[in-house]
Amino acid sequence: MENESSAGFLKSLRALGDKTLGLIQARLTLLSVELQEEKLRLLQFLIWITAALFTGVMALTFCSIALAFWLWKSSPLLAMASLAALYLVVFVVIVIAFRRFLARQPRPFDATLQELAEDRTCFREKN
């Protein structure tokens, strides 16, 4: 009888260990998937930023040269003040748009953290 109860206990212990390892494996798999998503999102972000910076710098350079040539003979101070005001307005618009973009982004690894919180809640409850 004692041998059967110890065998049942070992079987239960093995089942608990198997379930725990399965839970850990599922969470690590989810973390891995989210890590891949974050990597892809970061790469896309860098590509968009690089493209925007390159085209923006090129546009600003040529617009500045054109405006400076156009206004230089009549009023050099007006040309420089106009460019400075234009750049300041564009800078403020970009900063506001970027802050809105960042506010809309999900937290990294949010699904993994939520699943871990649910696991902890499940373990705390007496079932």
C-alpha positions as CSV (number, residue, x, y, z in Angstrom):
1,M,0.0,0.0,0.0
2,E,2.8,2.4,0.9
3,N,4.5,1.6,-2.4
4,E,1.4,2.5,-4.3
5,S,1.0,5.8,-2.5
6,S,4.6,6.8,-3.1
7,A,4.2,5.8,-6.8
8,G,1.1,8.0,-6.9
9,F,3.0,10.8,-5.3
10,L,5.8,10.5,-7.7
11,K,3.4,10.4,-10.6
12,S,1.7,13.5,-9.3
13,L,5.0,15.2,-8.9
14,R,6.1,14.3,-12.4
15,A,2.8,15.6,-13.8
16,L,3.3,18.9,-11.8
17,G,6.8,19.2,-13.2
18,D,5.6,18.5,-16.7
19,K,2.8,21.1,-16.5
20,T,5.2,23.6,-15.0
21,L,7.8,23.0,-17.8
22,G,5.0,23.2,-20.4
23,L,3.9,26.5,-18.9
24,I,7.4,27.9,-19.0
25,Q,7.9,26.7,-22.5
26,A,4.7,28.3,-23.7
27,R,5.6,31.7,-22.1
28,L,9.1,31.5,-23.6
29,T,7.7,30.8,-27.0
30,L,5.4,33.8,-26.6
31,L,8.3,35.9,-25.5
32,S,10.3,34.8,-28.5
33,V,7.5,35.7,-30.9
34,E,7.1,39.1,-29.3
35,L,10.8,39.7,-29.5
36,Q,10.7,38.9,-33.2
37,E,7.8,41.4,-33.6
38,E,9.7,44.1,-31.7
39,K,12.8,43.5,-33.8
40,L,10.8,43.8,-37.0
41,R,9.0,46.9,-35.7
42,L,12.3,48.5,-34.8
43,L,13.8,47.8,-38.2
44,Q,10.7,49.3,-40.0
45,F,11.0,52.3,-37.7
46,L,14.6,52.8,-38.6
47,I,13.9,52.5,-42.3
48,W,11.2,55.0,-42.2
49,I,13.2,57.4,-40.1
50,T,16.2,57.1,-42.5
51,A,14.0,57.7,-45.5
52,A,12.3,60.7,-43.9
53,L,15.6,62.2,-42.7
54,F,17.2,61.8,-46.1
55,T,14.4,63.3,-48.1
56,G,13.8,66.0,-45.5
57,V,17.4,67.1,-45.5
58,M,17.5,67.1,-49.3
59,A,14.3,69.1,-49.5
60,L,15.4,71.6,-46.9
61,T,18.8,72.1,-48.5
62,F,17.4,72.8,-52.0
63,C,14.5,74.9,-50.7
64,S,16.9,76.9,-48.5
65,I,19.3,77.5,-51.4
66,A,16.4,78.6,-53.6
67,L,14.8,80.9,-51.0
68,A,18.2,82.4,-50.1
69,F,19.0,83.2,-53.8
70,W,15.5,84.6,-54.4
71,L,15.4,86.9,-51.3
72,W,19.1,87.7,-50.9
73,K,19.3,90.8,-53.1
74,S,16.2,92.4,-51.7
75,S,16.5,91.5,-48.0
76,P,19.1,89.1,-46.6
77,L,17.7,89.4,-43.1
78,L,14.2,88.5,-44.3
79,A,15.6,85.5,-46.0
80,M,17.4,84.2,-42.9
81,A,14.4,85.0,-40.6
82,S,12.0,83.3,-43.0
83,L,14.1,80.1,-43.1
84,A,14.6,80.1,-39.3
85,A,10.8,80.5,-38.8
86,L,10.0,77.8,-41.3
87,Y,12.5,75.3,-39.8
88,L,11.1,76.1,-36.3
89,V,7.5,75.4,-37.4
90,V,8.5,72.2,-39.1
91,F,10.5,71.1,-36.1
92,V,7.6,71.7,-33.7
93,V,5.2,69.8,-36.0
94,I,7.6,66.8,-36.3
95,V,8.1,66.7,-32.5
96,I,4.3,66.7,-31.9
97,A,3.7,64.0,-34.5
98,F,6.5,61.8,-33.1
99,R,5.1,62.1,-29.6
100,R,1.7,61.0,-30.8
101,F,3.3,58.1,-32.7
102,L,5.1,57.0,-29.6
103,A,2.0,57.2,-27.5
104,R,0.1,54.9,-29.9
105,Q,2.7,52.2,-29.8
106,P,2.0,49.1,-27.6
107,R,4.2,48.3,-24.7
108,P,7.0,45.8,-25.6
109,F,6.2,42.2,-24.5
110,D,2.8,43.3,-23.3
111,A,1.2,39.9,-24.1
112,T,3.9,38.0,-22.3
113,L,3.5,40.2,-19.2
114,Q,-0.3,39.8,-19.3
115,E,0.0,36.0,-19.5
116,L,2.5,35.9,-16.6
117,A,0.1,38.0,-14.5
118,E,-2.7,35.7,-15.3
119,D,-0.6,32.7,-14.3
120,R,0.3,34.3,-11.0
121,T,-3.4,35.0,-10.3
122,C,-4.2,31.4,-11.2
123,F,-1.6,30.1,-8.8
124,R,-2.7,32.4,-6.0
125,E,-6.3,31.3,-6.2
126,K,-7.2,28.2,-4.3
127,N,-8.5,25.7,-6.8
